[in-house]
Amino acid sequence: MENKKAIGLLFTANIISGIAQGLSLLAIPWHFAATLNQTSIFAMSMVGVTIVSMFWQVYAGALIDRYSRKWLFVIGSLIMGAFLMGVGIWGTYSSFLPAALVIVVYGSNQLFFNVHYPALYAFAQEITPPEHYGKINSWIEIQGQFTRIVAGALGAILLAGTDEGSNIMGIPLHLSIPIAPWELWDILLLDAGTYFLAAIIISQIKYKPIAERKYVPEPLIARIKQGASFLKQNPLVFNFGFFSHILFAVVLVQITILLPVYVNEFLNKGADVFASGQAWYSIGALSSGLFLRHIFRNRLTVAATMINMIIASGVMLYLAFGQHIGLFFAATLFIGITNAGTRITRVTFLFNQIPNHLIGRCNSAFSILNTGFRGLIIGLFSLTYFSEAPTASMGYLVGALAVLISVFAIYRTRKQLFPLSDRL
């Protein structure tokens, strides 16, 4: 495959920074749920972050289509690294981080991801031949989830410590050298260092563009309208792109807002079980990246998407009522499989339907709508009803219903979508 070295360097940088990012994104929600006991405040602050994201994403997609994706990665990583280093140094010297500042850190990461992941997919499309789109999307999922597995395993050790023993993915761990729980600022300093290292690696990437980028100087708003216009002219692509994205929104909110409370209040377990659940989720997503194309090799991407979403909704229904720890880990495994599977089949369909010079703008449109939906359910889950036992699990029931409704919306247009859908 052409540009194999460039893809390898891109993935290497993504893995290095992703491990520490994953650890930070584990530590902060758990900090609010178990240490500060302020889950509702964290959830409400995420509504604010979500609103800001909606406006930011309007510009993010246009930036991705206008500027070098490579240098967007480099500049973004340097900015995030400098910010996190400053916060980490503050925490180290004061032995304290204000809750508001921690929320800003988490929100900044989310805003960075609004550029990072769309740019990653657009860059991959730009340097990959069309016949390898399915493969490259699987590779992106594999490397991304590998980092989350490592982050989950590290989180089980570093967040809970090992002074009294620890649990990694349901397996008791006894180390001869006790490890005290890391402070949040220590984790942020680690994250900052990996951002800097990722920026250095990405700056060394050399590649030959394969997908054509047709840039015409024009106002930013005009470029944004082009993406919206394309989707308006292709309602089937819009319908599938929007409703197949709902599972991602539901799972992201569940992991960020519901899971820490679910483990702490509903399962009555600690940080090691919370982090281990994240690791099992990532193993599922990694497995999907490895085997999805083989399991669905003769299945249309639209059909495979619906199957994954139906399975995910069934698993969420179990989580709403079941409290068995082993089945909890199994459920998070299947959520990982189905969410990643849906993402792979969805992006593969969109790659084949949307030109590369419009992909960033169209993804921004989907992201804005998805972010708005996330804001609504985050606001709902900020209610005390969803943050206290025994109703701390009911958010999973809400999620299951939202996913089933989305599957029905896709199913209604299946006869028109199937002719557009490629086989994996």
C-alpha positions, -999 to 999 in steps of 0.1 A, spaced: 0 0 0 12 35 -9 21 58 20 25 28 44 53 45 63 33 77 67 3 57 81 26 38 104 40 71 119 6 86 122 -7 55 141 25 54 163 19 90 174 -18 84 180 -10 54 202 16 72 223 -6 102 230 -38 81 232 -26 61 262 -22 91 284 -53 108 270 -73 77 279 -59 77 314 -68 114 318 -103 108 305 -107 79 330 -93 99 360 -114 131 357 -149 115 356 -140 92 385 -125 121 404 -159 138 403 -180 107 410 -160 90 438 -136 117 453 -157 149 450 -192 133 449 -202 160 424 -214 139 394 -244 163 387 -220 193 386 -197 174 362 -227 165 340 -240 200 339 -206 214 330 -205 188 302 -237 204 288 -218 237 286 -188 220 269 -212 203 245 -228 237 235 -193 252 229 -185 221 208 -214 227 186 -201 262 176 -165 250 174 -173 221 151 -189 245 126 -153 257 120 -134 225 127 -146 207 96 -138 237 73 -103 239 89 -97 202 82 -107 207 45 -87 239 41 -54 233 59 -28 205 61 -42 177 83 -6 169 93 1 204 107 -33 206 124 -22 175 144 12 190 152 -1 225 163 -30 210 182 -7 186 201 17 213 210 -11 236 224 -27 208 244 7 197 257 16 232 269 -18 237 286 -17 203 304 19 208 315 9 242 331 -20 227 349 0 197 361 28 219 374 2 240 393 -13 209 409 22 196 418 32 227 437 -1 235 453 -12 199 459 -47 209 448 -66 216 416 -99 235 416 -129 216 403 -135 244 377 -100 240 363 -104 202 361 -136 208 341 -117 232 318 -90 205 313 -116 179 304 -135 203 281 -103 213 263 -96 177 256 -131 173 241 -126 204 219 -93 190 207 -109 157 198 -134 177 176 -105 184 154 -83 154 161 -106 125 151 -122 141 120 -87 151 108 -74 116 115 -101 100 93 -98 127 66 -60 123 65 -64 85 63 -88 89 34 -64 114 17 -34 90 17 -53 57 12 -65 41 -21 -103 37 -22 -100 -1 -23 -84 0 11 -109 22 29 -124 -7 49 -90 -19 59 -77 16 70 -108 22 91 -103 -12 108 -67 -2 115 -77 31 130 -101 13 153 -75 -13 162 -48 12 172 -72 35 189 -87 7 210 -52 -8 218 -44 25 235 -76 24 255 -69 -11 267 -35 -1 279 -50 31 295 -77 10 312 -51 -15 326 -29 14 338 -59 32 352 -69 1 373 -34 3 389 -28 41 391 -62 53 401 -68 27 428 -32 19 438 -21 -16 448 -16 -11 486 -46 -33 493 -45 -53 461 -60 -43 428 -83 -58 401 -74 -56 364 -103 -67 342 -117 -89 369 -84 -106 377 -69 -99 412 -34 -84 410 -8 -86 437 24 -67 431 55 -72 453 61 -34 451 30 -14 463 20 15 441 2 44 457 -27 60 438 -15 87 414 -27 123 419 -47 138 391 -19 163 383 6 135 379 -16 120 352 -20 153 335 18 158 334 22 123 318 -5 133 292 14 165 284 46 147 277 29 123 253 13 152 234 48 167 228 62 134 217 33 128 193 39 163 177 75 154 171 66 121 154 39 136 132 61 164 121 84 138 105 56 123 83 61 125 45 34 114 22 19 115 -13 -18 125 -15 -40 100 -33 -75 115 -28 -78 148 -47 -84 180 -26 -100 208 -46 -94 240 -27 -110 272 -40 -104 304 -19 -138 313 -4 -152 325 29 -154 300 58 -192 302 60 -195 294 23 -174 263 27 -195 251 56 -227 257 36 -212 234 9 -212 205 32 -247 212 43 -258 216 7 -242 182 -3 -261 164 25 -294 182 15 -290 170 -20 -282 135 -7 -309 128 19 -302 91 21 -266 97 30 -277 123 56 -303 99 71 -279 71 74 -250 93 86 -271 109 113 -290 79 128 -260 55 126 -241 81 147 -266 79 176 -250 48 190 -217 67 193 -234 95 212 -251 72 236 -220 52 243 -198 83 248 -223 98 273 -226 65 291 -188 61 294 -183 97 305 -213 104 327 -231 72 336 -203 46 340 -185 61 370 -218 65 389 -230 31 377 -199 14 391 -198 35 423 -235 35 432 -252 6 414 -224 -20 415 -208 -6 447 -173 -11 433 -141 10 431 -119 26 406 -102 -7 395 -136 -21 384 -144 12 366 -111 12 347 -113 -25 340 -147 -20 325 -131 5 301 -104 -19 293 -129 -47 284 -148 -21 263 -116 -14 244 -108 -51 239 -142 -55 223 -136 -25 200 -101 -39 192 -117 -73 183 -142 -56 161 -114 -38 142 -96 -72 138 -125 -94 128 -154 -73 117 -145 -74 80 -142 -112 82 -175 -117 101 -194 -94 77 -173 -100 46 -204 -107 24 -227 -82 42 -236 -47 30 -222 -19 52 -258 -7 60 -270 -41 70 -239 -47 92 -245 -13 109 -281 -22 118 -271 -56 132 -244 -40 154 -268 -14 167 -295 -40 176 -270 -61 196 -258 -30 214 -293 -20 225 -299 -55 239 -267 -53 259 -277 -19 273 -310 -34 284 -291 -59 305 -269 -32 320 -300 -14 331 -310 -42 355 -281 -67 360 -255 -64 387 -233 -94 382 -196 -82 379 -186 -109 354 -216 -101 332 -208 -64 336 -174 -70 320 -189 -91 293 -215 -64 286 -188 -37 282 -169 -61 259 -200 -63 236 -207 -26 238 -171 -21 225 -175 -47 197 -208 -32 184 -199 5 188 -166 1 170 -183 -22 144 -209 5 137 -182 32 134 -162 12 109 -192 3 87 -206 38 89 -173 56 80 -167 31 52 -201 39 37 -195 77 40 -161 74 25 -176 59 -6 -204 85 -8 -187 118 1 -158 133 -19 -126 139 1 -127 177 -3 -162 177 14 -156 150 40 -145 174 68 -175 197 63 -200 168 61 -185 152 92 -188 186 109 -225 187 101 -230 152 115 -209 161 146 -229 192 153 -262 173 153 -247 145 173 -232 169 198 -267 185 202 -282 152 209 -254 144 234 -261 177 251 -298 168 255 -291 134 271 -263 147 293 -287 173 306 -312 145 313 -285 124 330 -275 153 352 -308 148 371 -303 133 406 -325 103 395 -296 90 373 -268 96 399 -281 77 429 -288 41 437 -309 22 428 -318 42 397 -282 50 386 -285 23 359 -316 37 342 -295 58 318 -287 25 300 -324 19 294 -328 54 279 -298 47 257 -312 13 245 -344 30 234 -326 58 216 -305 32 196 -336 11 187 -354 41 174 -324 50 153 -322 15 138 -359 18 128 -352 51 111 -324 34 90 -345 3 84 -373 24 68 -350 35 40 -332 2 36 -345 -4 0 -329 29 -12 -297 25 10 -288 -10 0 -280 -2 -37 -256 25 -24 -240 2 1 -207 -17 -6 -198 -50 8 -171 -51 35 
